[in-house]
Amino acid sequence: MVSRWEADCAATFARRLGRSAAELGESGGTTTCPDIWELSNGDVAVIGRDLTAHYAGQLPPGVTVGDDERLVVLPRSMIIAAKPDIPDA
């Protein structure tokens, strides 16, 4: 039996993956910006626009967003900037 993954709330922010939104010109001059962080346990925390409701009826077959989950969107430039910091395996 496979156990369900659960987030570890004891994990802390360890390092930013990629560059900040301000460095990428994606902040619009505000301090509330998208971001990607590796946590102390290796999991990844993502801060982005909550578009769960918008995409709810457009999800591909087999994709669901649980009641305790949110679909967030990040600027493409952030993912590209984070790629070198994300291990291949």
PyMOL Python script that loads the backbone (N, CA, C, O; Angstrom):
from pymol import cmd

cmd.read_pdbstr("""\
ATOM      1  N   MET A   1       0.843  -1.185   0.000  1.00  0.00           N
ATOM      2  CA  MET A   1       0.000   0.000   0.000  1.00  0.00           C
ATOM      3  C   MET A   1       0.888   1.249   0.000  1.00  0.00           C
ATOM      4  O   MET A   1       1.822   1.346   0.797  1.00  0.00           O
ATOM      5  N   VAL A   2       0.607   2.180  -0.870  1.00  0.00           N
ATOM      6  CA  VAL A   2       1.362   3.423  -0.966  1.00  0.00           C
ATOM      7  C   VAL A   2       0.720   4.457  -0.057  1.00  0.00           C
ATOM      8  O   VAL A   2      -0.492   4.671  -0.096  1.00  0.00           O
ATOM      9  N   SER A   3       1.543   5.091   0.760  1.00  0.00           N
ATOM     10  CA  SER A   3       0.994   6.117   1.649  1.00  0.00           C
ATOM     11  C   SER A   3       0.906   7.447   0.921  1.00  0.00           C
ATOM     12  O   SER A   3       1.691   7.731   0.017  1.00  0.00           O
ATOM     13  N   ARG A   4      -0.042   8.242   1.321  1.00  0.00           N
ATOM     14  CA  ARG A   4      -0.256   9.561   0.728  1.00  0.00           C
ATOM     15  C   ARG A   4       0.800  10.532   1.234  1.00  0.00           C
ATOM     16  O   ARG A   4       1.104  10.555   2.426  1.00  0.00           O
ATOM     17  N   TRP A   5       1.360  11.334   0.333  1.00  0.00           N
ATOM     18  CA  TRP A   5       2.336  12.345   0.723  1.00  0.00           C
ATOM     19  C   TRP A   5       1.652  13.405   1.570  1.00  0.00           C
ATOM     20  O   TRP A   5       0.534  13.829   1.278  1.00  0.00           O
ATOM     21  N   GLU A   6       2.331  13.820   2.609  1.00  0.00           N
ATOM     22  CA  GLU A   6       1.847  14.901   3.459  1.00  0.00           C
ATOM     23  C   GLU A   6       2.945  15.947   3.601  1.00  0.00           C
ATOM     24  O   GLU A   6       4.118  15.598   3.739  1.00  0.00           O
ATOM     25  N   ALA A   7       2.586  17.200   3.570  1.00  0.00           N
ATOM     26  CA  ALA A   7       3.547  18.277   3.761  1.00  0.00           C
ATOM     27  C   ALA A   7       4.040  18.273   5.203  1.00  0.00           C
ATOM     28  O   ALA A   7       3.271  18.033   6.133  1.00  0.00           O
ATOM     29  N   ASP A   8       5.322  18.540   5.376  1.00  0.00           N
ATOM     30  CA  ASP A   8       5.934  18.598   6.704  1.00  0.00           C
ATOM     31  C   ASP A   8       5.988  20.053   7.147  1.00  0.00           C
ATOM     32  O   ASP A   8       6.847  20.809   6.692  1.00  0.00           O
ATOM     33  N   CYS A   9       5.093  20.443   8.016  1.00  0.00           N
ATOM     34  CA  CYS A   9       5.017  21.839   8.463  1.00  0.00           C
ATOM     35  C   CYS A   9       6.193  22.252   9.344  1.00  0.00           C
ATOM     36  O   CYS A   9       6.344  23.433   9.655  1.00  0.00           O
ATOM     37  N   ALA A  10       7.027  21.293   9.751  1.00  0.00           N
ATOM     38  CA  ALA A  10       8.214  21.620  10.544  1.00  0.00           C
ATOM     39  C   ALA A  10       9.383  22.040   9.652  1.00  0.00           C
ATOM     40  O   ALA A  10      10.366  22.593  10.144  1.00  0.00           O
ATOM     41  N   ALA A  11       9.286  21.783   8.341  1.00  0.00           N
ATOM     42  CA  ALA A  11      10.359  22.162   7.415  1.00  0.00           C
ATOM     43  C   ALA A  11      10.456  23.684   7.346  1.00  0.00           C
ATOM     44  O   ALA A  11       9.454  24.393   7.440  1.00  0.00           O
ATOM     45  N   THR A  12      11.679  24.163   7.180  1.00  0.00           N
ATOM     46  CA  THR A  12      11.917  25.607   7.103  1.00  0.00           C
ATOM     47  C   THR A  12      12.443  25.979   5.719  1.00  0.00           C
ATOM     48  O   THR A  12      12.862  25.112   4.952  1.00  0.00           O
ATOM     49  N   PHE A  13      12.418  27.262   5.410  1.00  0.00           N
ATOM     50  CA  PHE A  13      12.918  27.735   4.128  1.00  0.00           C
ATOM     51  C   PHE A  13      14.442  27.634   4.119  1.00  0.00           C
ATOM     52  O   PHE A  13      15.108  28.222   4.971  1.00  0.00           O
ATOM     53  N   ALA A  14      14.996  26.887   3.156  1.00  0.00           N
ATOM     54  CA  ALA A  14      16.437  26.653   3.105  1.00  0.00           C
ATOM     55  C   ALA A  14      17.127  27.552   2.079  1.00  0.00           C
ATOM     56  O   ALA A  14      18.127  28.199   2.388  1.00  0.00           O
ATOM     57  N   ARG A  15      16.585  27.589   0.846  1.00  0.00           N
ATOM     58  CA  ARG A  15      17.225  28.421  -0.187  1.00  0.00           C
ATOM     59  C   ARG A  15      16.244  28.699  -1.315  1.00  0.00           C
ATOM     60  O   ARG A  15      15.377  27.883  -1.631  1.00  0.00           O
ATOM     61  N   ARG A  16      16.405  29.869  -1.911  1.00  0.00           N
ATOM     62  CA  ARG A  16      15.599  30.237  -3.072  1.00  0.00           C
ATOM     63  C   ARG A  16      16.088  29.434  -4.267  1.00  0.00           C
ATOM     64  O   ARG A  16      17.292  29.240  -4.436  1.00  0.00           O
ATOM     65  N   LEU A  17      15.180  28.975  -5.081  1.00  0.00           N
ATOM     66  CA  LEU A  17      15.521  28.322  -6.341  1.00  0.00           C
ATOM     67  C   LEU A  17      15.381  29.368  -7.434  1.00  0.00           C
ATOM     68  O   LEU A  17      14.302  29.929  -7.628  1.00  0.00           O
ATOM     69  N   GLY A  18      16.455  29.628  -8.140  1.00  0.00           N
ATOM     70  CA  GLY A  18      16.439  30.653  -9.177  1.00  0.00           C
ATOM     71  C   GLY A  18      16.704  32.020  -8.603  1.00  0.00           C
ATOM     72  O   GLY A  18      17.499  32.184  -7.678  1.00  0.00           O
ATOM     73  N   ARG A  19      16.021  33.006  -9.169  1.00  0.00           N
ATOM     74  CA  ARG A  19      16.209  34.399  -8.754  1.00  0.00           C
ATOM     75  C   ARG A  19      14.879  34.973  -8.280  1.00  0.00           C
ATOM     76  O   ARG A  19      13.813  34.444  -8.596  1.00  0.00           O
ATOM     77  N   SER A  20      14.953  36.041  -7.533  1.00  0.00           N
ATOM     78  CA  SER A  20      13.733  36.669  -7.022  1.00  0.00           C
ATOM     79  C   SER A  20      12.946  37.311  -8.160  1.00  0.00           C
ATOM     80  O   SER A  20      13.485  37.590  -9.230  1.00  0.00           O
ATOM     81  N   ALA A  21      11.674  37.535  -7.908  1.00  0.00           N
ATOM     82  CA  ALA A  21      10.825  38.198  -8.901  1.00  0.00           C
ATOM     83  C   ALA A  21      11.348  39.593  -9.223  1.00  0.00           C
ATOM     84  O   ALA A  21      11.267  40.036 -10.369  1.00  0.00           O
ATOM     85  N   ALA A  22      11.880  40.282  -8.227  1.00  0.00           N
ATOM     86  CA  ALA A  22      12.433  41.621  -8.455  1.00  0.00           C
ATOM     87  C   ALA A  22      13.625  41.549  -9.413  1.00  0.00           C
ATOM     88  O   ALA A  22      13.746  42.373 -10.319  1.00  0.00           O
ATOM     89  N   GLU A  23      14.503  40.564  -9.211  1.00  0.00           N
ATOM     90  CA  GLU A  23      15.667  40.412 -10.091  1.00  0.00           C
ATOM     91  C   GLU A  23      15.255  40.104 -11.536  1.00  0.00           C
ATOM     92  O   GLU A  23      15.952  40.471 -12.482  1.00  0.00           O
ATOM     93  N   LEU A  24      14.123  39.432 -11.688  1.00  0.00           N
ATOM     94  CA  LEU A  24      13.644  39.039 -13.016  1.00  0.00           C
ATOM     95  C   LEU A  24      12.716  40.073 -13.644  1.00  0.00           C
ATOM     96  O   LEU A  24      12.265  39.889 -14.775  1.00  0.00           O
ATOM     97  N   GLY A  25      12.428  41.151 -12.932  1.00  0.00           N
ATOM     98  CA  GLY A  25      11.526  42.172 -13.452  1.00  0.00           C
ATOM     99  C   GLY A  25      10.073  41.740 -13.439  1.00  0.00           C
ATOM    100  O   GLY A  25       9.269  42.237 -14.228  1.00  0.00           O
ATOM    101  N   GLU A  26       9.723  40.805 -12.538  1.00  0.00           N
ATOM    102  CA  GLU A  26       8.358  40.277 -12.466  1.00  0.00           C
ATOM    103  C   GLU A  26       7.610  40.751 -11.226  1.00  0.00           C
ATOM    104  O   GLU A  26       6.517  40.261 -10.940  1.00  0.00           O
ATOM    105  N   SER A  27       8.188  41.702 -10.483  1.00  0.00           N
ATOM    106  CA  SER A  27       7.577  42.098  -9.210  1.00  0.00           C
ATOM    107  C   SER A  27       6.597  43.250  -9.340  1.00  0.00           C
ATOM    108  O   SER A  27       5.756  43.451  -8.463  1.00  0.00           O
ATOM    109  N   GLY A  28       6.694  44.007 -10.422  1.00  0.00           N
ATOM    110  CA  GLY A  28       5.828  45.169 -10.569  1.00  0.00           C
ATOM    111  C   GLY A  28       6.058  46.193  -9.473  1.00  0.00           C
ATOM    112  O   GLY A  28       5.188  47.020  -9.200  1.00  0.00           O
ATOM    113  N   GLY A  29       7.227  46.143  -8.842  1.00  0.00           N
ATOM    114  CA  GLY A  29       7.549  47.106  -7.801  1.00  0.00           C
ATOM    115  C   GLY A  29       6.895  46.825  -6.464  1.00  0.00           C
ATOM    116  O   GLY A  29       6.911  47.681  -5.580  1.00  0.00           O
ATOM    117  N   THR A  30       6.317  45.640  -6.296  1.00  0.00           N
ATOM    118  CA  THR A  30       5.683  45.308  -5.017  1.00  0.00           C
ATOM    119  C   THR A  30       6.529  44.298  -4.259  1.00  0.00           C
ATOM    120  O   THR A  30       7.481  43.736  -4.800  1.00  0.00           O
ATOM    121  N   THR A  31       6.174  44.077  -3.006  1.00  0.00           N
ATOM    122  CA  THR A  31       6.885  43.077  -2.209  1.00  0.00           C
ATOM    123  C   THR A  31       6.139  41.749  -2.173  1.00  0.00           C
ATOM    124  O   THR A  31       6.659  40.768  -1.642  1.00  0.00           O
ATOM    125  N   THR A  32       4.930  41.698  -2.728  1.00  0.00           N
ATOM    126  CA  THR A  32       4.179  40.444  -2.791  1.00  0.00           C
ATOM    127  C   THR A  32       4.391  39.848  -4.181  1.00  0.00           C
ATOM    128  O   THR A  32       3.726  40.225  -5.146  1.00  0.00           O
ATOM    129  N   CYS A  33       5.326  38.917  -4.256  1.00  0.00           N
ATOM    130  CA  CYS A  33       5.770  38.415  -5.551  1.00  0.00           C
ATOM    131  C   CYS A  33       5.809  36.900  -5.578  1.00  0.00           C
ATOM    132  O   CYS A  33       5.886  36.258  -4.530  1.00  0.00           O
ATOM    133  N   PRO A  34       5.755  36.323  -6.779  1.00  0.00           N
ATOM    134  CA  PRO A  34       5.923  34.878  -6.883  1.00  0.00           C
ATOM    135  C   PRO A  34       7.337  34.483  -6.467  1.00  0.00           C
ATOM    136  O   PRO A  34       8.272  35.277  -6.573  1.00  0.00           O
ATOM    137  N   ASP A  35       7.481  33.250  -5.996  1.00  0.00           N
ATOM    138  CA  ASP A  35       8.788  32.787  -5.553  1.00  0.00           C
ATOM    139  C   ASP A  35       8.800  31.265  -5.501  1.00  0.00           C
ATOM    140  O   ASP A  35       7.750  30.626  -5.445  1.00  0.00           O
ATOM    141  N   ILE A  36      10.010  30.690  -5.522  1.00  0.00           N
ATOM    142  CA  ILE A  36      10.200  29.242  -5.434  1.00  0.00           C
ATOM    143  C   ILE A  36      11.294  28.992  -4.407  1.00  0.00           C
ATOM    144  O   ILE A  36      12.387  29.548  -4.512  1.00  0.00           O
ATOM    145  N   TRP A  37      11.002  28.146  -3.403  1.00  0.00           N
ATOM    146  CA  TRP A  37      11.960  27.881  -2.334  1.00  0.00           C
ATOM    147  C   TRP A  37      12.097  26.387  -2.064  1.00  0.00           C
ATOM    148  O   TRP A  37      11.109  25.652  -2.044  1.00  0.00           O
ATOM    149  N   GLU A  38      13.327  25.955  -1.860  1.00  0.00           N
ATOM    150  CA  GLU A  38      13.567  24.597  -1.363  1.00  0.00           C
ATOM    151  C   GLU A  38      13.460  24.645   0.151  1.00  0.00           C
ATOM    152  O   GLU A  38      13.999  25.546   0.793  1.00  0.00           O
ATOM    153  N   LEU A  39      12.763  23.672   0.716  1.00  0.00           N
ATOM    154  CA  LEU A  39      12.620  23.600   2.164  1.00  0.00           C
ATOM    155  C   LEU A  39      13.713  22.711   2.756  1.00  0.00           C
ATOM    156  O   LEU A  39      14.400  21.992   2.030  1.00  0.00           O
ATOM    157  N   SER A  40      13.864  22.767   4.046  1.00  0.00           N
ATOM    158  CA  SER A  40      14.929  22.036   4.732  1.00  0.00           C
ATOM    159  C   SER A  40      14.840  20.527   4.538  1.00  0.00           C
ATOM    160  O   SER A  40      15.846  19.833   4.690  1.00  0.00           O
ATOM    161  N   ASN A  41      13.672  20.007   4.210  1.00  0.00           N
ATOM    162  CA  ASN A  41      13.525  18.567   3.989  1.00  0.00           C
ATOM    163  C   ASN A  41      13.602  18.192   2.504  1.00  0.00           C
ATOM    164  O   ASN A  41      13.393  17.031   2.150  1.00  0.00           O
ATOM    165  N   GLY A  42      13.900  19.168   1.630  1.00  0.00           N
ATOM    166  CA  GLY A  42      14.009  18.902   0.198  1.00  0.00           C
ATOM    167  C   GLY A  42      12.741  19.171  -0.582  1.00  0.00           C
ATOM    168  O   GLY A  42      12.787  19.234  -1.811  1.00  0.00           O
ATOM    169  N   ASP A  43      11.606  19.334   0.088  1.00  0.00           N
ATOM    170  CA  ASP A  43      10.366  19.684  -0.611  1.00  0.00           C
ATOM    171  C   ASP A  43      10.499  21.110  -1.154  1.00  0.00           C
ATOM    172  O   ASP A  43      11.433  21.833  -0.805  1.00  0.00           O
ATOM    173  N   VAL A  44       9.563  21.499  -2.002  1.00  0.00           N
ATOM    174  CA  VAL A  44       9.616  22.818  -2.636  1.00  0.00           C
ATOM    175  C   VAL A  44       8.332  23.588  -2.315  1.00  0.00           C
ATOM    176  O   VAL A  44       7.228  23.056  -2.433  1.00  0.00           O
ATOM    177  N   ALA A  45       8.498  24.842  -1.911  1.00  0.00           N
ATOM    178  CA  ALA A  45       7.364  25.736  -1.660  1.00  0.00           C
ATOM    179  C   ALA A  45       7.280  26.730  -2.816  1.00  0.00           C
ATOM    180  O   ALA A  45       8.288  27.290  -3.246  1.00  0.00           O
ATOM    181  N   VAL A  46       6.058  26.938  -3.312  1.00  0.00           N
ATOM    182  CA  VAL A  46       5.834  27.830  -4.444  1.00  0.00           C
ATOM    183  C   VAL A  46       4.838  28.910  -4.033  1.00  0.00           C
ATOM    184  O   VAL A  46       3.787  28.619  -3.462  1.00  0.00           O
ATOM    185  N   ILE A  47       5.180  30.148  -4.329  1.00  0.00           N
ATOM    186  CA  ILE A  47       4.266  31.272  -4.110  1.00  0.00           C
ATOM    187  C   ILE A  47       3.896  31.794  -5.493  1.00  0.00           C
ATOM    188  O   ILE A  47       4.764  32.213  -6.258  1.00  0.00           O
ATOM    189  N   GLY A  48       2.619  31.765  -5.805  1.00  0.00           N
ATOM    190  CA  GLY A  48       2.174  32.214  -7.118  1.00  0.00           C
ATOM    191  C   GLY A  48       0.726  32.653  -7.077  1.00  0.00           C
ATOM    192  O   GLY A  48       0.101  32.662  -6.016  1.00  0.00           O
ATOM    193  N   ARG A  49       0.199  33.012  -8.218  1.00  0.00           N
ATOM    194  CA  ARG A  49      -1.211  33.410  -8.306  1.00  0.00           C
ATOM    195  C   ARG A  49      -2.099  32.185  -8.171  1.00  0.00           C
ATOM    196  O   ARG A  49      -1.901  31.188  -8.866  1.00  0.00           O
ATOM    197  N   ASP A  50      -3.077  32.257  -7.277  1.00  0.00           N
ATOM    198  CA  ASP A  50      -4.029  31.167  -7.089  1.00  0.00           C
ATOM    199  C   ASP A  50      -5.064  31.219  -8.210  1.00  0.00           C
ATOM    200  O   ASP A  50      -5.958  32.065  -8.202  1.00  0.00           O
ATOM    201  N   LEU A  51      -4.934  30.316  -9.164  1.00  0.00           N
ATOM    202  CA  LEU A  51      -5.879  30.249 -10.287  1.00  0.00           C
ATOM    203  C   LEU A  51      -6.665  28.945 -10.259  1.00  0.00           C
ATOM    204  O   LEU A  51      -7.114  28.459 -11.297  1.00  0.00           O
ATOM    205  N   THR A  52      -6.828  28.381  -9.062  1.00  0.00           N
ATOM    206  CA  THR A  52      -7.549  27.122  -8.901  1.00  0.00           C
ATOM    207  C   THR A  52      -8.951  27.201  -9.507  1.00  0.00           C
ATOM    208  O   THR A  52      -9.335  26.341 -10.299  1.00  0.00           O
ATOM    209  N   ALA A  53      -9.701  28.216  -9.142  1.00  0.00           N
ATOM    210  CA  ALA A  53     -11.077  28.340  -9.632  1.00  0.00           C
ATOM    211  C   ALA A  53     -11.107  28.525 -11.146  1.00  0.00           C
ATOM    212  O   ALA A  53     -11.968  27.965 -11.825  1.00  0.00           O
ATOM    213  N   HIS A  54     -10.176  29.305 -11.671  1.00  0.00           N
ATOM    214  CA  HIS A  54     -10.148  29.575 -13.110  1.00  0.00           C
ATOM    215  C   HIS A  54      -9.912  28.297 -13.923  1.00  0.00           C
ATOM    216  O   HIS A  54     -10.575  28.074 -14.936  1.00  0.00           O
ATOM    217  N   TYR A  55      -8.981  27.471 -13.485  1.00  0.00           N
ATOM    218  CA  TYR A  55      -8.618  26.272 -14.243  1.00  0.00           C
ATOM    219  C   TYR A  55      -9.410  25.025 -13.852  1.00  0.00           C
ATOM    220  O   TYR A  55      -9.222  23.972 -14.460  1.00  0.00           O
ATOM    221  N   ALA A  56     -10.277  25.115 -12.867  1.00  0.00           N
ATOM    222  CA  ALA A  56     -10.999  23.938 -12.361  1.00  0.00           C
ATOM    223  C   ALA A  56     -11.708  23.151 -13.467  1.00  0.00           C
ATOM    224  O   ALA A  56     -11.669  21.920 -13.456  1.00  0.00           O
ATOM    225  N   GLY A  57     -12.338  23.811 -14.395  1.00  0.00           N
ATOM    226  CA  GLY A  57     -13.061  23.128 -15.457  1.00  0.00           C
ATOM    227  C   GLY A  57     -12.213  22.808 -16.675  1.00  0.00           C
ATOM    228  O   GLY A  57     -12.727  22.279 -17.660  1.00  0.00           O
ATOM    229  N   GLN A  58     -10.921  23.118 -16.628  1.00  0.00           N
ATOM    230  CA  GLN A  58     -10.045  22.924 -17.785  1.00  0.00           C
ATOM    231  C   GLN A  58      -8.918  21.924 -17.530  1.00  0.00           C
ATOM    232  O   GLN A  58      -8.031  21.768 -18.370  1.00  0.00           O
ATOM    233  N   LEU A  59      -8.943  21.250 -16.384  1.00  0.00           N
ATOM    234  CA  LEU A  59      -7.859  20.335 -16.042  1.00  0.00           C
ATOM    235  C   LEU A  59      -7.818  19.150 -17.006  1.00  0.00           C
ATOM    236  O   LEU A  59      -8.868  18.658 -17.418  1.00  0.00           O
ATOM    237  N   PRO A  60      -6.631  18.690 -17.367  1.00  0.00           N
ATOM    238  CA  PRO A  60      -6.517  17.524 -18.242  1.00  0.00           C
ATOM    239  C   PRO A  60      -7.093  16.277 -17.566  1.00  0.00           C
ATOM    240  O   PRO A  60      -7.208  16.239 -16.341  1.00  0.00           O
ATOM    241  N   PRO A  61      -7.451  15.273 -18.339  1.00  0.00           N
ATOM    242  CA  PRO A  61      -7.961  14.027 -17.755  1.00  0.00           C
ATOM    243  C   PRO A  61      -6.975  13.447 -16.739  1.00  0.00           C
ATOM    244  O   PRO A  61      -5.769  13.404 -16.983  1.00  0.00           O
ATOM    245  N   GLY A  62      -7.498  13.008 -15.616  1.00  0.00           N
ATOM    246  CA  GLY A  62      -6.671  12.411 -14.581  1.00  0.00           C
ATOM    247  C   GLY A  62      -6.023  13.399 -13.629  1.00  0.00           C
ATOM    248  O   GLY A  62      -5.358  12.993 -12.676  1.00  0.00           O
ATOM    249  N   VAL A  63      -6.209  14.709 -13.874  1.00  0.00           N
ATOM    250  CA  VAL A  63      -5.626  15.735 -13.002  1.00  0.00           C
ATOM    251  C   VAL A  63      -6.731  16.303 -12.120  1.00  0.00           C
ATOM    252  O   VAL A  63      -7.793  16.694 -12.606  1.00  0.00           O
ATOM    253  N   THR A  64      -6.468  16.342 -10.827  1.00  0.00           N
ATOM    254  CA  THR A  64      -7.427  16.920  -9.887  1.00  0.00           C
ATOM    255  C   THR A  64      -6.680  17.816  -8.903  1.00  0.00           C
ATOM    256  O   THR A  64      -5.486  17.636  -8.666  1.00  0.00           O
ATOM    257  N   VAL A  65      -7.385  18.763  -8.348  1.00  0.00           N
ATOM    258  CA  VAL A  65      -6.853  19.621  -7.291  1.00  0.00           C
ATOM    259  C   VAL A  65      -7.691  19.327  -6.053  1.00  0.00           C
ATOM    260  O   VAL A  65      -8.897  19.571  -6.034  1.00  0.00           O
ATOM    261  N   GLY A  66      -7.035  18.797  -5.015  1.00  0.00           N
ATOM    262  CA  GLY A  66      -7.742  18.432  -3.793  1.00  0.00           C
ATOM    263  C   GLY A  66      -8.261  19.644  -3.046  1.00  0.00           C
ATOM    264  O   GLY A  66      -7.843  20.775  -3.296  1.00  0.00           O
ATOM    265  N   ASP A  67      -9.173  19.392  -2.131  1.00  0.00           N
ATOM    266  CA  ASP A  67      -9.748  20.480  -1.334  1.00  0.00           C
ATOM    267  C   ASP A  67      -8.687  21.240  -0.549  1.00  0.00           C
ATOM    268  O   ASP A  67      -8.852  22.427  -0.266  1.00  0.00           O
ATOM    269  N   ASP A  68      -7.593  20.558  -0.194  1.00  0.00           N
ATOM    270  CA  ASP A  68      -6.529  21.214   0.567  1.00  0.00           C
ATOM    271  C   ASP A  68      -5.356  21.630  -0.317  1.00  0.00           C
ATOM    272  O   ASP A  68      -4.255  21.863   0.182  1.00  0.00           O
ATOM    273  N   GLU A  69      -5.585  21.724  -1.628  1.00  0.00           N
ATOM    274  CA  GLU A  69      -4.545  22.102  -2.590  1.00  0.00           C
ATOM    275  C   GLU A  69      -4.985  23.329  -3.390  1.00  0.00           C
ATOM    276  O   GLU A  69      -6.171  23.656  -3.447  1.00  0.00           O
ATOM    277  N   ARG A  70      -4.012  23.998  -4.003  1.00  0.00           N
ATOM    278  CA  ARG A  70      -4.284  25.136  -4.873  1.00  0.00           C
ATOM    279  C   ARG A  70      -3.428  25.009  -6.120  1.00  0.00           C
ATOM    280  O   ARG A  70      -2.281  24.568  -6.045  1.00  0.00           O
ATOM    281  N   LEU A  71      -3.967  25.385  -7.249  1.00  0.00           N
ATOM    282  CA  LEU A  71      -3.214  25.457  -8.496  1.00  0.00           C
ATOM    283  C   LEU A  71      -2.670  26.872  -8.585  1.00  0.00           C
ATOM    284  O   LEU A  71      -3.432  27.837  -8.657  1.00  0.00           O
ATOM    285  N   VAL A  72      -1.350  26.991  -8.580  1.00  0.00           N
ATOM    286  CA  VAL A  72      -0.739  28.311  -8.665  1.00  0.00           C
ATOM    287  C   VAL A  72       0.041  28.438  -9.960  1.00  0.00           C
ATOM    288  O   VAL A  72       0.560  27.453 -10.486  1.00  0.00           O
ATOM    289  N   VAL A  73       0.118  29.646 -10.461  1.00  0.00           N
ATOM    290  CA  VAL A  73       0.819  29.935 -11.708  1.00  0.00           C
ATOM    291  C   VAL A  73       1.973  30.885 -11.414  1.00  0.00           C
ATOM    292  O   VAL A  73       1.837  31.850 -10.663  1.00  0.00           O
ATOM    293  N   LEU A  74       3.125  30.579 -12.035  1.00  0.00           N
ATOM    294  CA  LEU A  74       4.327  31.400 -11.908  1.00  0.00           C
ATOM    295  C   LEU A  74       4.724  31.918 -13.277  1.00  0.00           C
ATOM    296  O   LEU A  74       4.373  31.315 -14.291  1.00  0.00           O
ATOM    297  N   PRO A  75       5.449  33.027 -13.324  1.00  0.00           N
ATOM    298  CA  PRO A  75       5.978  33.494 -14.606  1.00  0.00           C
ATOM    299  C   PRO A  75       6.984  32.472 -15.157  1.00  0.00           C
ATOM    300  O   PRO A  75       7.746  31.873 -14.399  1.00  0.00           O
ATOM    301  N   ARG A  76       6.977  32.285 -16.452  1.00  0.00           N
ATOM    302  CA  ARG A  76       7.897  31.352 -17.102  1.00  0.00           C
ATOM    303  C   ARG A  76       9.345  31.682 -16.774  1.00  0.00           C
ATOM    304  O   ARG A  76      10.165  30.781 -16.596  1.00  0.00           O
ATOM    305  N   SER A  77       9.663  32.963 -16.694  1.00  0.00           N
ATOM    306  CA  SER A  77      11.040  33.371 -16.418  1.00  0.00           C
ATOM    307  C   SER A  77      11.538  32.831 -15.075  1.00  0.00           C
ATOM    308  O   SER A  77      12.731  32.567 -14.921  1.00  0.00           O
ATOM    309  N   MET A  78      10.639  32.666 -14.109  1.00  0.00           N
ATOM    310  CA  MET A  78      11.040  32.138 -12.803  1.00  0.00           C
ATOM    311  C   MET A  78      11.420  30.665 -12.895  1.00  0.00           C
ATOM    312  O   MET A  78      12.392  30.235 -12.273  1.00  0.00           O
ATOM    313  N   ILE A  79      10.672  29.899 -13.658  1.00  0.00           N
ATOM    314  CA  ILE A  79      10.974  28.473 -13.812  1.00  0.00           C
ATOM    315  C   ILE A  79      12.297  28.305 -14.547  1.00  0.00           C
ATOM    316  O   ILE A  79      13.120  27.474 -14.163  1.00  0.00           O
ATOM    317  N   ILE A  80      12.505  29.082 -15.593  1.00  0.00           N
ATOM    318  CA  ILE A  80      13.756  29.012 -16.345  1.00  0.00           C
ATOM    319  C   ILE A  80      14.938  29.372 -15.445  1.00  0.00           C
ATOM    320  O   ILE A  80      15.976  28.713 -15.492  1.00  0.00           O
ATOM    321  N   ALA A  81      14.787  30.412 -14.627  1.00  0.00           N
ATOM    322  CA  ALA A  81      15.857  30.829 -13.727  1.00  0.00           C
ATOM    323  C   ALA A  81      16.124  29.783 -12.645  1.00  0.00           C
ATOM    324  O   ALA A  81      17.255  29.663 -12.173  1.00  0.00           O
ATOM    325  N   ALA A  82      15.103  29.027 -12.245  1.00  0.00           N
ATOM    326  CA  ALA A  82      15.260  28.019 -11.192  1.00  0.00           C
ATOM    327  C   ALA A  82      15.830  26.706 -11.714  1.00  0.00           C
ATOM    328  O   ALA A  82      16.348  25.910 -10.931  1.00  0.00           O
ATOM    329  N   LYS A  83      15.746  26.468 -13.005  1.00  0.00           N
ATOM    330  CA  LYS A  83      16.158  25.185 -13.575  1.00  0.00           C
ATOM    331  C   LYS A  83      17.552  24.733 -13.140  1.00  0.00           C
ATOM    332  O   LYS A  83      17.710  23.569 -12.774  1.00  0.00           O
ATOM    333  N   PRO A  84      18.577  25.600 -13.162  1.00  0.00           N
ATOM    334  CA  PRO A  84      19.909  25.152 -12.744  1.00  0.00           C
ATOM    335  C   PRO A  84      19.973  24.722 -11.268  1.00  0.00           C
ATOM    336  O   PRO A  84      20.859  23.954 -10.893  1.00  0.00           O
ATOM    337  N   ASP A  85      19.057  25.202 -10.439  1.00  0.00           N
ATOM    338  CA  ASP A  85      19.053  24.877  -9.007  1.00  0.00           C
ATOM    339  C   ASP A  85      18.266  23.605  -8.693  1.00  0.00           C
ATOM    340  O   ASP A  85      18.299  23.129  -7.559  1.00  0.00           O
ATOM    341  N   ILE A  86      17.564  23.051  -9.673  1.00  0.00           N
ATOM    342  CA  ILE A  86      16.736  21.871  -9.463  1.00  0.00           C
ATOM    343  C   ILE A  86      17.499  20.635  -9.921  1.00  0.00           C
ATOM    344  O   ILE A  86      17.862  20.541 -11.093  1.00  0.00           O
ATOM    345  N   PRO A  87      17.751  19.680  -9.018  1.00  0.00           N
ATOM    346  CA  PRO A  87      18.510  18.496  -9.407  1.00  0.00           C
ATOM    347  C   PRO A  87      17.773  17.653 -10.451  1.00  0.00           C
ATOM    348  O   PRO A  87      16.544  17.655 -10.508  1.00  0.00           O
ATOM    349  N   ASP A  88      18.535  16.940 -11.267  1.00  0.00           N
ATOM    350  CA  ASP A  88      17.943  16.063 -12.273  1.00  0.00           C
ATOM    351  C   ASP A  88      17.299  14.831 -11.638  1.00  0.00           C
ATOM    352  O   ASP A  88      16.334  14.293 -12.180  1.00  0.00           O
ATOM    353  N   ALA A  89      17.806  14.392 -10.528  1.00  0.00           N
ATOM    354  CA  ALA A  89      17.243  13.210  -9.878  1.00  0.00           C
ATOM    355  C   ALA A  89      17.254  13.382  -8.381  1.00  0.00           C
ATOM    356  O   ALA A  89      16.819  12.489  -7.654  1.00  0.00           O
TER     357      ALA A  89
END
""", "prot")
cmd.dss("prot")
cmd.show_as("cartoon", "prot")
cmd.util.cbc("prot")
cmd.orient("prot")
